[in-house]
Amino acid sequence: MTVGTSSASPATDGGTAIMVRALLVRGMAAGVVAGLAYFVFAYLFGEAAVDGAIAYEDSLTAAAHGASGEPPLVSRGIQSTVGLGIAAVLYGVVIGGLLALVYAAVVGRVGRLSPRATAAVIAVVGFVAVAAVPFLKYPANPPASTVDSTVGQRTGPFVALIIISVALMIGTVLLQRSLTARLGTWNATLTATGAYVAAAGIVGFLLPTVDETPADFPATVLYDFRLASIGGQVVLWAVVGLVFGALVDDTSKRRSGTRLGLADR
Protein backbone atom coordinates (compact mmCIF):
# COMPACT_ATOMS: atom_id res chain seq x y z
CA MET A 1 0.00 0.00 0.00
CA THR A 2 1.33 3.40 -0.91
CA VAL A 3 0.88 6.17 1.61
CA GLY A 4 0.43 9.54 -0.05
CA THR A 5 1.30 12.85 1.52
CA SER A 6 -0.40 16.10 0.78
CA SER A 7 0.86 19.61 1.11
CA ALA A 8 -0.44 23.04 0.30
CA SER A 9 -0.30 23.79 -3.38
CA PRO A 10 2.18 26.55 -4.30
CA ALA A 11 -0.51 27.99 -6.55
CA THR A 12 -2.96 28.04 -3.63
CA ASP A 13 -0.39 29.65 -1.34
CA GLY A 14 0.38 32.24 -3.97
CA GLY A 15 -3.30 32.98 -4.49
CA THR A 16 -3.81 33.41 -0.75
CA ALA A 17 -0.85 35.77 -0.50
CA ILE A 18 -2.20 37.85 -3.38
CA MET A 19 -5.65 37.99 -1.76
CA VAL A 20 -4.22 39.08 1.60
CA ARG A 21 -2.07 41.71 -0.10
CA ALA A 22 -5.08 43.06 -1.99
CA LEU A 23 -7.15 43.18 1.19
CA LEU A 24 -4.32 44.92 3.03
CA VAL A 25 -4.13 47.60 0.33
CA ARG A 26 -7.88 48.15 0.58
CA GLY A 27 -7.71 48.25 4.36
CA MET A 28 -4.95 50.84 4.33
CA ALA A 29 -6.85 52.90 1.75
CA ALA A 30 -9.91 52.78 3.98
CA GLY A 31 -7.65 53.77 6.86
CA VAL A 32 -6.52 56.90 5.01
CA VAL A 33 -10.15 57.96 4.55
CA ALA A 34 -10.94 57.14 8.18
CA GLY A 35 -7.86 59.01 9.36
CA LEU A 36 -8.92 62.12 7.45
CA ALA A 37 -12.41 61.87 8.96
CA TYR A 38 -10.85 61.48 12.40
CA PHE A 39 -8.66 64.54 11.78
CA VAL A 40 -11.65 66.70 10.79
CA PHE A 41 -13.63 65.56 13.83
CA ALA A 42 -10.71 66.05 16.23
CA TYR A 43 -9.91 69.49 14.80
CA LEU A 44 -13.51 70.69 15.02
CA PHE A 45 -14.43 69.22 18.40
CA GLY A 46 -11.18 68.55 20.26
CA GLU A 47 -8.81 71.42 19.59
CA ALA A 48 -10.74 73.92 21.71
CA ALA A 49 -10.26 71.64 24.72
CA VAL A 50 -6.56 71.28 23.92
CA ASP A 51 -6.25 75.07 23.76
CA GLY A 52 -7.97 75.30 27.15
CA ALA A 53 -5.53 72.78 28.62
CA ILE A 54 -2.56 74.67 27.19
CA ALA A 55 -3.91 77.92 28.66
CA TYR A 56 -4.10 76.19 32.05
CA GLU A 57 -0.51 74.99 31.67
CA ASP A 58 0.66 78.47 30.68
CA SER A 59 -1.03 79.95 33.74
CA LEU A 60 0.86 77.52 35.97
CA THR A 61 4.14 78.41 34.28
CA ALA A 62 3.47 82.12 34.64
CA ALA A 63 2.57 81.72 38.31
CA ALA A 64 5.75 79.73 38.98
CA HIS A 65 8.23 81.81 36.99
CA GLY A 66 6.53 85.16 36.62
CA ALA A 67 6.43 84.85 32.84
CA SER A 68 5.28 82.50 30.14
CA GLY A 69 7.57 79.63 29.22
CA GLU A 70 9.72 79.37 26.14
CA PRO A 71 7.83 79.20 22.83
CA PRO A 72 7.39 75.66 21.47
CA LEU A 73 9.71 74.42 18.75
CA VAL A 74 6.65 73.73 16.59
CA SER A 75 3.93 76.36 16.57
CA ARG A 76 0.48 75.54 17.89
CA GLY A 77 -0.98 76.18 14.44
CA ILE A 78 1.25 73.53 12.86
CA GLN A 79 0.57 71.08 15.69
CA SER A 80 -3.21 71.40 15.34
CA THR A 81 -3.25 71.06 11.55
CA VAL A 82 -0.30 69.35 9.89
CA GLY A 83 0.82 67.43 12.97
CA LEU A 84 -2.66 66.27 13.91
CA GLY A 85 -3.48 65.38 10.30
CA ILE A 86 -0.37 63.25 9.79
CA ALA A 87 -0.86 61.45 13.11
CA ALA A 88 -4.54 60.81 12.36
CA VAL A 89 -3.87 59.39 8.90
CA LEU A 90 -1.04 57.16 10.13
CA TYR A 91 -3.26 55.88 12.94
CA GLY A 92 -6.05 55.24 10.45
CA VAL A 93 -3.72 53.31 8.15
CA VAL A 94 -2.62 51.08 11.03
CA ILE A 95 -6.21 50.39 12.09
CA GLY A 96 -7.26 49.78 8.48
CA GLY A 97 -4.39 47.35 7.93
CA LEU A 98 -5.21 45.41 11.09
CA LEU A 99 -8.90 45.27 10.15
CA ALA A 100 -7.96 43.90 6.72
CA LEU A 101 -5.78 41.18 8.24
CA VAL A 102 -8.54 40.13 10.62
CA TYR A 103 -11.00 40.13 7.72
CA ALA A 104 -8.67 37.89 5.70
CA ALA A 105 -8.52 35.45 8.63
CA VAL A 106 -12.27 35.24 9.31
CA VAL A 107 -13.98 35.83 5.95
CA GLY A 108 -16.20 32.88 5.11
CA ARG A 109 -16.12 31.66 8.72
CA VAL A 110 -18.73 33.94 10.26
CA GLY A 111 -21.91 32.38 8.95
CA ARG A 112 -23.67 33.87 5.97
CA LEU A 113 -22.62 37.46 6.50
CA SER A 114 -21.86 39.46 3.38
CA PRO A 115 -18.39 41.01 2.96
CA ARG A 116 -19.79 44.41 3.94
CA ALA A 117 -21.48 43.03 7.06
CA THR A 118 -18.36 41.08 8.02
CA ALA A 119 -16.25 44.24 7.83
CA ALA A 120 -18.82 46.12 9.92
CA VAL A 121 -18.84 43.43 12.62
CA ILE A 122 -15.03 43.42 12.79
CA ALA A 123 -15.01 47.22 13.11
CA VAL A 124 -17.56 47.16 15.95
CA VAL A 125 -15.70 44.39 17.78
CA GLY A 126 -12.38 46.19 17.28
CA PHE A 127 -13.77 49.47 18.58
CA VAL A 128 -15.10 47.82 21.73
CA ALA A 129 -11.92 45.86 22.47
CA VAL A 130 -9.29 48.43 21.48
CA ALA A 131 -10.97 51.76 22.22
CA ALA A 132 -14.14 51.62 24.32
CA VAL A 133 -13.17 49.25 27.14
CA PRO A 134 -9.72 50.81 27.79
CA PHE A 135 -11.33 54.27 27.66
CA LEU A 136 -13.80 53.38 30.40
CA LYS A 137 -10.96 52.62 32.81
CA TYR A 138 -8.30 55.03 31.57
CA PRO A 139 -9.96 57.85 29.59
CA ALA A 140 -7.85 60.15 27.44
CA ASN A 141 -6.40 63.30 29.00
CA PRO A 142 -5.48 66.63 27.40
CA PRO A 143 -2.07 68.27 27.90
CA ALA A 144 -1.26 69.42 31.45
CA SER A 145 -4.14 67.41 32.94
CA THR A 146 -1.88 64.62 34.20
CA VAL A 147 0.41 64.87 37.19
CA ASP A 148 3.94 64.10 35.95
CA SER A 149 4.59 61.45 38.59
CA THR A 150 1.57 59.39 37.46
CA VAL A 151 2.43 59.08 33.75
CA GLY A 152 4.38 55.86 34.21
CA GLN A 153 1.77 54.50 36.62
CA ARG A 154 -0.91 54.86 33.94
CA THR A 155 0.94 53.71 30.80
CA GLY A 156 1.64 50.13 31.89
CA PRO A 157 -1.89 49.28 33.06
CA PHE A 158 -3.40 51.03 30.03
CA VAL A 159 -1.39 48.95 27.55
CA ALA A 160 -2.07 45.82 29.60
CA LEU A 161 -5.80 46.52 29.49
CA ILE A 162 -5.77 46.85 25.70
CA ILE A 163 -3.93 43.53 25.32
CA ILE A 164 -6.21 41.76 27.81
CA SER A 165 -9.33 43.24 26.21
CA VAL A 166 -8.29 42.03 22.76
CA ALA A 167 -7.49 38.56 24.16
CA LEU A 168 -10.87 38.44 25.90
CA MET A 169 -12.62 39.46 22.69
CA ILE A 170 -10.90 36.64 20.78
CA GLY A 171 -12.04 34.25 23.50
CA THR A 172 -15.55 35.69 23.23
CA VAL A 173 -15.69 35.00 19.50
CA LEU A 174 -14.48 31.43 20.03
CA LEU A 175 -17.01 30.93 22.83
CA GLN A 176 -19.84 32.22 20.65
CA ARG A 177 -18.92 29.82 17.87
CA SER A 178 -18.72 26.85 20.24
CA LEU A 179 -22.13 27.63 21.77
CA THR A 180 -23.99 28.30 18.52
CA ALA A 181 -24.79 24.65 17.78
CA ARG A 182 -26.35 24.19 21.23
CA LEU A 183 -27.96 27.56 21.91
CA GLY A 184 -28.51 29.04 18.48
CA THR A 185 -26.83 32.14 17.09
CA TRP A 186 -28.76 34.73 19.09
CA ASN A 187 -28.49 33.08 22.51
CA ALA A 188 -24.86 32.13 21.91
CA THR A 189 -24.05 35.74 21.02
CA LEU A 190 -25.80 37.08 24.13
CA THR A 191 -24.05 34.54 26.37
CA ALA A 192 -20.61 35.24 24.93
CA THR A 193 -21.18 39.00 25.11
CA GLY A 194 -22.21 38.72 28.74
CA ALA A 195 -19.08 36.71 29.49
CA TYR A 196 -16.91 39.38 27.84
CA VAL A 197 -18.57 42.20 29.77
CA ALA A 198 -18.17 40.34 33.06
CA ALA A 199 -14.53 39.42 32.40
CA ALA A 200 -13.63 42.93 31.22
CA GLY A 201 -15.34 44.40 34.27
CA ILE A 202 -13.36 42.16 36.61
CA VAL A 203 -10.08 43.04 34.88
CA GLY A 204 -10.91 46.75 35.04
CA PHE A 205 -11.70 46.44 38.74
CA LEU A 206 -8.42 44.64 39.47
CA LEU A 207 -6.23 47.08 37.56
CA PRO A 208 -5.04 50.09 39.58
CA THR A 209 -6.93 53.36 39.49
CA VAL A 210 -4.62 56.30 38.84
CA ASP A 211 -5.52 59.64 40.42
CA GLU A 212 -3.80 61.71 37.77
CA THR A 213 -5.75 64.94 37.28
CA PRO A 214 -4.79 68.06 39.28
CA ALA A 215 -7.59 69.18 41.58
CA ASP A 216 -7.83 72.63 40.01
CA PHE A 217 -7.83 71.48 36.36
CA PRO A 218 -10.93 72.86 34.56
CA ALA A 219 -13.59 70.14 34.63
CA THR A 220 -15.27 71.43 31.47
CA VAL A 221 -12.03 71.22 29.49
CA LEU A 222 -11.42 67.66 30.70
CA TYR A 223 -14.98 66.58 29.88
CA ASP A 224 -14.95 68.17 26.41
CA PHE A 225 -11.59 66.61 25.54
CA ARG A 226 -12.62 63.13 26.65
CA LEU A 227 -15.91 63.38 24.79
CA ALA A 228 -14.10 64.47 21.64
CA SER A 229 -11.54 61.68 22.11
CA ILE A 230 -14.05 58.82 22.28
CA GLY A 231 -16.14 60.50 19.59
CA GLY A 232 -13.12 60.53 17.31
CA GLN A 233 -12.63 56.82 17.92
CA VAL A 234 -16.27 56.18 16.97
CA VAL A 235 -15.79 58.14 13.75
CA LEU A 236 -12.52 56.38 12.91
CA TRP A 237 -13.79 52.82 13.42
CA ALA A 238 -17.14 53.53 11.77
CA VAL A 239 -15.58 55.04 8.65
CA VAL A 240 -12.87 52.40 8.28
CA GLY A 241 -15.46 49.63 8.64
CA LEU A 242 -17.88 51.18 6.16
CA VAL A 243 -15.27 52.13 3.55
CA PHE A 244 -13.41 48.82 3.75
CA GLY A 245 -16.71 46.96 3.60
CA ALA A 246 -17.71 48.87 0.48
CA LEU A 247 -14.36 48.15 -1.18
CA VAL A 248 -14.38 44.40 -0.51
CA ASP A 249 -18.09 44.12 -1.33
CA ASP A 250 -17.53 45.77 -4.70
CA THR A 251 -14.59 43.46 -5.40
CA SER A 252 -16.66 40.41 -4.44
CA LYS A 253 -19.50 41.43 -6.75
CA ARG A 254 -17.12 42.01 -9.67
CA ARG A 255 -15.54 38.59 -9.16
CA SER A 256 -18.98 36.97 -9.00
CA GLY A 257 -19.92 38.71 -12.23
CA THR A 258 -16.73 37.51 -13.89
CA ARG A 259 -17.39 33.91 -12.83
CA LEU A 260 -20.96 34.09 -14.15
CA GLY A 261 -19.72 35.48 -17.44
CA LEU A 262 -17.21 32.67 -17.81
CA ALA A 263 -19.86 30.08 -16.94
CA ASP A 264 -22.15 31.37 -19.70
CA ARG A 265 -19.52 30.86 -22.38
GIQUIDA-V803233 format. One record per residue. N is the residue number from 1. RES is the residue in one letter. PHI is phi in degrees with one decimal (999 if undefined). Layout:
N|RES|PHI  N|RES|PHI
This chain:
1|M|999  2|T|-98.8  3|V|-96.1  4|G|-93.3  5|T|-116.8  6|S|-121.7  7|S|-143.5  8|A|-64.1  9|S|-68.0  10|P|-56.9  11|A|-64.8  12|T|-65.9  13|D|-60.2  14|G|-64.8  15|G|-64.1  16|T|-64.9  17|A|-62.3  18|I|-64.8  19|M|-63.0  20|V|-63.4  21|R|-62.5  22|A|-64.6  23|L|-65.3  24|L|-63.4  25|V|-61.7  26|R|-65.8  27|G|-64.2  28|M|-68.6  29|A|-64.0  30|A|-62.7  31|G|-65.2  32|V|-62.3  33|V|-61.7  34|A|-64.3  35|G|-63.1  36|L|-65.1  37|A|-63.8  38|Y|-63.1  39|F|-60.5  40|V|-60.9  41|F|-63.4  42|A|-63.9  43|Y|-66.5  44|L|-74.5  45|F|-113.8  46|G|-111.2  47|E|-68.8  48|A|-62.7  49|A|-67.6  50|V|-63.1  51|D|-61.1  52|G|-63.9  53|A|-67.4  54|I|-66.4  55|A|-62.4  56|Y|-62.8  57|E|-63.2  58|D|-63.8  59|S|-66.6  60|L|-66.8  61|T|-64.5  62|A|-65.1  63|A|-68.3  64|A|-81.7  65|H|-118.1  66|G|78.3  67|A|-159.8  68|S|-69.7  69|G|-70.5  70|E|-65.1  71|P|-64.7  72|P|-66.7  73|L|-62.9  74|V|-113.8  75|S|-62.6  76|R|-61.1  77|G|-62.1  78|I|-69.5  79|Q|-59.9  80|S|-82.6  81|T|-118.7  82|V|-64.0  83|G|-62.0  84|L|-63.9  85|G|-63.6  86|I|-63.6  87|A|-61.9  88|A|-65.6  89|V|-67.1  90|L|-61.9  91|Y|-63.2  92|G|-62.7  93|V|-63.1  94|V|-62.8  95|I|-63.4  96|G|-63.0  97|G|-64.7  98|L|-64.7  99|L|-61.0  100|A|-64.3  101|L|-66.8  102|V|-64.7  103|Y|-59.8  104|A|-61.4  105|A|-78.9  106|V|-110.6  107|V|-58.8  108|G|85.1  109|R|-116.1  110|V|-119.9  111|G|75.2  112|R|-102.4  113|L|-65.9  114|S|-72.8  115|P|-55.4  116|R|-64.9  117|A|-67.4  118|T|-61.3  119|A|-62.5  120|A|-65.0  121|V|-63.2  122|I|-61.5  123|A|-64.1  124|V|-64.5  125|V|-62.6  126|G|-63.5  127|F|-60.3  128|V|-62.6  129|A|-73.5  130|V|-91.5  131|A|-111.6  132|A|-68.0  133|V|-63.9  134|P|-59.4  135|F|-64.6  136|L|-63.3  137|K|-91.1  138|Y|-127.6  139|P|-66.1  140|A|-65.7  141|N|-126.3  142|P|-77.1  143|P|-56.9  144|A|70.7  145|S|-95.5  146|T|-119.3  147|V|-64.2  148|D|-54.0  149|S|-70.2  150|T|-100.1  151|V|-59.3  152|G|-66.1  153|Q|-65.6  154|R|-86.8  155|T|-60.3  156|G|-59.2  157|P|-61.8  158|F|-63.9  159|V|-64.2  160|A|-60.5  161|L|-66.5  162|I|-61.6  163|I|-62.0  164|I|-64.8  165|S|-62.6  166|V|-64.2  167|A|-62.5  168|L|-64.7  169|M|-67.3  170|I|-61.2  171|G|-61.9  172|T|-64.1  173|V|-62.7  174|L|-64.4  175|L|-64.2  176|Q|-60.7  177|R|-66.6  178|S|-71.9  179|L|-91.3  180|T|-60.1  181|A|-61.9  182|R|-87.2  183|L|-104.1  184|G|90.0  185|T|-60.8  186|W|-64.0  187|N|-65.6  188|A|-64.9  189|T|-65.4  190|L|-63.3  191|T|-64.5  192|A|-65.3  193|T|-63.7  194|G|-61.2  195|A|-64.1  196|Y|-64.7  197|V|-60.4  198|A|-64.3  199|A|-65.4  200|A|-64.6  201|G|-63.9  202|I|-64.5  203|V|-62.1  204|G|-61.7  205|F|-67.9  206|L|-76.2  207|L|-69.9  208|P|-68.0  209|T|-92.0  210|V|-106.0  211|D|-86.8  212|E|-112.6  213|T|-96.9  214|P|-56.9  215|A|-62.3  216|D|-97.1  217|F|-69.8  218|P|-58.3  219|A|-64.8  220|T|-65.1  221|V|-62.2  222|L|-62.9  223|Y|-63.6  224|D|-62.4  225|F|-66.5  226|R|-66.2  227|L|-64.5  228|A|-66.3  229|S|-64.7  230|I|-71.4  231|G|-63.5  232|G|-63.0  233|Q|-64.6  234|V|-60.3  235|V|-61.3  236|L|-59.2  237|W|-68.4  238|A|-66.0  239|V|-67.7  240|V|-64.9  241|G|-67.4  242|L|-69.2  243|V|-68.8  244|F|-62.6  245|G|-60.0  246|A|-65.0  247|L|-66.5  248|V|-73.2  249|D|-67.4  250|D|-64.3  251|T|-62.9  252|S|-62.7  253|K|-66.8  254|R|-65.8  255|R|-67.1  256|S|-63.8  257|G|-64.7  258|T|-65.1  259|R|-64.8  260|L|-65.7  261|G|-65.0  262|L|-68.3  263|A|-68.8  264|D|-78.5  265|R|-76.2
